[in-house]
Amino acid sequence: MHEIALCQSLLEQAMKAREANPFDRVVRVSLSVGRTSRVQPDALRHAFDLLSRDTFLEGADLRIDRPPGEGFRLVEMEVS
């Protein structure tokens, strides 16, 4: 399931961002996931919930936009 690998990458990006500019927690993560990317939004949500448990990402609102195409990108990460 590549959704787990994608979420691991998101967590790594968040950790790097936190090291560069300390913050308490992530409030919202906004992603753009192309409709033909083969990424399943439900599986992505499940992986995010599992991997964010007991981290500063736990409880963050995961928003997934589904534009046409194959792209996958982190659009925004709101922190507090």
N, C-alpha and C positions, 0 to 999 in steps of 0.2 A: 504494500500500500504506500504509494509515494506521497500521500497526504501527510503521513508522519514525518517524512524527510522534509517536506515543505515547512511544516510547523517547527521542526528543529531549527531550520534555517532562520525562521522568524524570531525564535527565542534567542538565537545567537546574535542577530541584528539588534534586538532589544537590549541585550546585555552589553553590547559594545556602545550603544547610545547612552546607556545608564552610566557606564564608566566615564564617558566623555563629558556628560552633563548630568550629575546625580539627580535622581527623582525618586519619590516613594513607590509609586506604582503606575501601571498602565491602566487607563480608564477605558480606552476604546482603540481597537485596531480595525482599520478600514483596508480592505483588499479589493483588487480588481482581478477577477478570475474569468478569463474568456470562456464562452459557452462551448467552444470546441477544444478546450485545453485538456480534456480528459480528467480534470480535477473534479471530484464529486463534493459539492458543498456540504452535504450531511457528514461525509467521512472527514472532511476538513474540520468541521466544527467539533466532531468527536475527538479527533486527534488534538486539536487545540485545547479542549477541556482536560484531556488526560495529561498533556505535557505541561500545561500551565499550573497544574495543581501544586500547591505549596510554593509558588513563586510569586514574584511581584506582578505577574500577568494574570494570576487567578482572579476570576470574576470579571475580567475585561469584556466589554461588549464587542463581539466580533461581527463586523459588517462586511458583507460580501456583495459586491456589485458584479453583474454578469453581462458584460458587453460582448458584442460579436468578436470572434477571433480566438486565438490560442494563448494570448498573453496571461501572465501571472505576475502581479506586482503589489508591493506594499504601497498604499496610497498615503496613509497617515497613521500615526500612532499618537494618541492623546494621552498625556501623562499628568500626574498630580504630585 
